[in-house]
Amino acid sequence: MKQPVLVLAIWPLLSSLQLLKQAGSNRCSNNSYVINVMLMNYSDFPSSTDSLKLAVKQALERIQKEFQMTGENVTVDAIFHPFTSSLYVSQGCSTSTCEGVELIKTIYDSGTLGCAVIGPACTYATYQMVSLETILSLPLISVGSFGLSCDYKVNLTRLLTPARKLNQFFYHFWRHTELPFKTMTWESVYIYKRTETSEACLWYMNALDAGITEFSEKLTFKDILRTPELLKKTVKNPNRKSNVIIMCGSPEDVSTDLGTEKVDNDIVIILIDLFNNVYFKKNISADYMHHVLVLTLPPANYSYNTVIRDYIEMDDNILMEDDFLAGYFNAVLLFGHSLKKFVVSQSPVSPLSLINEFRNTTFEGVVGPVTLDEFGDIDTNLTVLYTSQTANYFKPLLYFNTQSNETCKVTNSPDFIWKNHKLPNDTPGTGPHILTIAVFTLTGIVILVLFISLLILRKYRRDNERRWKKWSHIPAEEILPLETSETSHVSLKIDEDKRHDTTQRLRQGKYDKKVVILKDLKNSDGNFSEKQKIELNKLLQIDYYNLTKFYGTVKIDTMIFGVIEYCERGSLRDVLNDKISYPDGTFMDWEFKISVLYDIAKGMSYLHSSKTEVHGRLKSTNCVVDNRMVVKITDFGCNSILPPRKDLWTAPEHLRHADVSQKGDVYSYGIIAQEIILRRETFYTGHCRDNREKLYRVESGKGAKPFRPDLTLETVGERQMEVYTLVKSCWEEDPEKRPDFKKIESTLAKIFSNFHGQTNESYMDTLIRRLQLYSRNLEHLVEERTELYKAERDRADRLNFMLLPRPVVKSLKETGLVEPELFEEVTIYFSDIVGFTTLCKYSTPMEVVDMLNDIYKNFDHILDHHDVYKVETIGDAYMVVSGLPKRNGNRHAVDISMMALDILSFMGSFELRHLPGLPVWIRIGIHSGPCAAGVVGIKMPRYCLFGDTVNTASRMESTGLPLRIHVSGSTINILKRTDCQFQYEERGETYLKGRGTEITYWLTGTEDKKYNLPTPPSVENQRRLQDDLAEMITNSLQKRENEGSKAQELSRVGSYRSDTLEYLQLVSTENFTTYV
């Protein structure tokens, strides 16, 4: 709780407490002295109220006896003030913030303020009493109040070890390097703060967690563990940041929180358990305590020279076992010790003089001397214990004196669990002991000297042995196949078929955990000659960042391959061709082009100065780009194995006489430079496209001017002109006029440095700049592709929503599943075209398609104005449902009915384009009831309806009449429950297949809207209408029949139940129904 809030909470008490400064001497003179003892119900401490009273009374008796022995007529009394707040009893010290101040007010009101106050022990209560200006003149002796917030208070004396003293111990112990069992400084720690803990543990761990202490400020790593799960995870985590864990509690807490978790041997757990004498008794240490150092206080009758297992428990004195009772006993003795000085010297006793006497003093406590420092805090000898592996009980490791901050070791080689009788390093995986490091270092130096001497002795024999030995040949089993994820290429091109075909011709593998290229050495069987071995060994020695690394050769099946470093972005030619990933405007600018030229020049300069001396096959396809956009040269050397080839990069002199030379490499470099600058195909010229003609003209060298590729620049600046002149000089006809790569490198370095206004740019600066440039380009491309993806996704969503209901599509996208669902009540609509088969017979397929499109396009438009879902169309059948997948109460029957009236109204005015004047009749059937729905199928999934309601709705349509809406009784009952007034008439009993005879209805309109419905034909004159319709079709098709189409006789189809004609059906074949 923040202090401003606390001040407001206890403000009503302050007005009465301001008098305490003046009233502090009440009953503190005239040889009668009173001590007020605050007895809260300490639920956070082991001692009971009765035990505390008994301890105080025994101490008072001892003081009285001492005064009587000296003949002094002095009376010292104690007044006990119990606190019985129900909130405090239930919550403990965490709710004692205001209770202490309230208890002081109670003492003041009783008129017995006295000379001093003993208690409280809770930090929250004590802090308020010593922080607010209420009792600054009254001494306060606390047996507890461990927190840092109670440090350095003028009138506070603490008789149990405060958190400040523990911080001093940990600070010095972490920095100790001169102990025989700890020779390294510790700089890291995990602090485990348990949820259920004592008052002392709470403030001890809070002090270690505080960032303002000297201990925390010296740490390079500190982390807080708050749950047993985090503790268990840390002790078994090989990647933890520290080996040292501090916790506060008892051995039982260690067992409970670690459980059966196995602790690594390099972990040290330091357990703070100051007020527990169990370690000094004759008991066996548990196995889970072997990795634990216990920080505790020695028992009352224990000294440095005492063996722990010989400690004799004093059952006759409970003060020996309870530090809190002993603290209250010592508080009274401290007061008596100080009071005796005033009485003997006949000096007046005042609260301020008593406070001064409680500083820098030593008095005889209940079990021995007690020392207080200059701030009134007790000084003790903290003891660190460990579990002996041989005796299996606790032994002392060291003592720490909080007064002098001195450490006293007990043993030089403790037999604890850690190796070499030494505590491990606090950081996992760090080096060994400094002495061990020195030993290994000296040993390494000696071995290195011997090795160098051996190399000198073998200097003249090594080259000869290398020529004849089976040189670095890699076993085939060390070349591993690549995983699928490792075969990808860095590119944003969508159409990569051509590049994919190219990369597939290059064999890839994995060697020594690195991806490599397997170069086919076609003209070798693996039996290398002496010259070839020397050449290959030269390649092994080359290691330069602008040259690919050569690892050796491998034989796979009957083929020999060179194992070469792999570069992810492919060849320079691939990069130049990929204008999507590397666009001209943002990436292939002049700065990048010169940087690429500079990379190649540096690699060739190094290669020419090495033992390999010459490349021989330099071209843009042999320059590769790694993932950091660094250009490297590959396929160099091996000239005795791979014969030279004639291509567009070959120098004219080598086209005439097959050979390799450094000047020939310079010519090849000039051709590559032209590719980079223009970003066109190799040896681009505007007036010659045939490669064979180009080779011929270069080789012949005829004409006043040698034939070379075009190098025209749109804008020529100073830098461009320098590069232009350099490239021209590289492809001079006379090899001697061509510059060497040292000159090319220095020229490009000068040009390149001018871009950044500096004389030289480091390799890392160049690398970082390139990656930043490429990153910006990638961001632009990713944004562009993201927009395309979003547009495509929206199109796919719109298409899906047209094929399936929107909730179904969302469920499929989110979970991949659509659970079938039962709907209690829906309304289903069926309709078909009367005489559709006959119309199809006398229509072309395209006319049938156009007819259905004209009808269903208008149907679909009508559906948009109603809360319905179109299930499907099969031929001339049209199926619609309302009430699913979105439930809409009773509206499903209303929407389907209104939709049916709109459709029937539309059909009254519809005409066929290819048969004008011919009426088109439809039958409509509607039924309501329960059904199930779900997605069926994986390929072309369909949202299907199942149940008797679907069959009944279909029967309602098939038993209806042309231009009539046939409605079942269940639908009419639903319509009656709504506010909409529909007009309908009873048809009578109708036989429905599978259901028997039911009363059905004709839907004719609504009360509030007039529909322009067509007049349905009557049952009596349907035969005449059928004849008339057949005659109209015959007349419409007469022209087509005259052209060669055979007319078929029209027939009538009667009712399947009786001779009564129930509906009109125009057919040209037998046994054909219009409903599919």
Secondary structure, 3 states (H helix, E strand, C coil): CCHHHHHHHCHHHHHHHCCHHHHCCCCEECCEEEEEEEEECCCCCCCCHHHHHHHHHHHHHHHHHHHHHCCCCCEEEEEEEEECCHHHHHHHHHHCCCHHHHHHHHHHHCCCCCCEEECCCCHHHHHHHHHCCCCCCCCEEECCCCCHHHCCCCCEEECCCCHHHHHHHHHHHHHCCCECCECCCCCEEEEECCCCCCHHHHHHHHHHHCCCCHHHHCCCEEEEECCHHHHHHHHCCCCCCCCEEEEECCHHHHHHHHCCCCCCCCCEEEEECCCCHHHHCCCCCCHHHCCEEEEECCCCCCCCCCCHHHCCCCCCCHHHCCHHHHHHHHHHHHHHHHHHHHHHHCCCCCHHHHHHHCCCEEEECCCCEEEECCCCEEECEEEEEEECCCCCCEEEEEEEECCCCEEEECCCCCCCCCHHHCCCCCCCCCCCCHHHHHHHHHHHHHHHHHHHHHHHHCHHHHHHHHHHCCCCEECHHHCECCCHHHCCCCCCCCCCHHHHHHHHCCEEEEECCEEEEEEECCCCCCCCCHHHHHHHHHHHHCCCCCECCEEEEEEECCEEEEEEECCCCCEHHHHHHCCCCCCCCCCCCHHHHHHHHHHHHHHHHHHHHCCCCCCCCCCHHHEEECCCCCEEECCCCCCCCCCCCCCCCCCHHHHHCCCCCHHHHHHHHHHHHHHHHHCCCCCCCCCCCCHHHHHHHHHHCCCCCCCCCCCCCCCCCHHHHHHHHHHHHHCCCCHHHCCCHHHHHHHHHHHHHHCCCCCCCCHHHHHHHHHHHHHHHHHHHHHHHHHHHHHHHHHHHHHHHHHCCHHHHHHHHHHCCCCCEEEEEEEEEEEEECCHHHHHHCCCHHHHHHHHHHHHHHHHHHHCCCCCEEEEEECCEEEEEECCCCCCCCHHHHHHHHHHHHHHHHHCCCCCCCCCCCCCCEEEEEEEEEEEEEEECCCCCEEEEECHHHHHHHHHHHCCCCCEEEECHHHHHHHHCCCCCEEEEEEEEEEECCCEEEEEEEEEEECCCCCCCCCCCCCCCHHHHHHHHHHHHHHHCHHHHHCCCCCCCCEECCCCCCCCCCCCCEECCCCCCCCC
